[in-house]
Amino acid sequence: MKLKVNKNKCIGCGQCVSICEDVFNFDDDNLAEVIETPVKEEHYEDANMAKESCPTGAIEEE
């Protein structure tokens, strides 16, 4: 699975980072970024939960 963060939608709330810090982190602008791509199989469940939990729908599958 390959994920990306749409920077135009991200508000930097940190929900994804708190759910799955192995895949998401903050960039220099304090917006979320994907740090593991493609996502390793052992992180699929948490990464998908983070994607579904994003309040603005900024996490997208490529």
C-alpha angles and dihedrals in degrees: 000000000000119000133186135185118234100222091200090063101035116103096182095243092148097226092130093047092051092049099042115012090165089069106025134050138155122271126215090279091054091249123128121267134182110246098177118055125197092028112240115244093244089060097047096099096049093041091052090048089052091049092051092045096054106117093211100037091241095145110085134179114236 
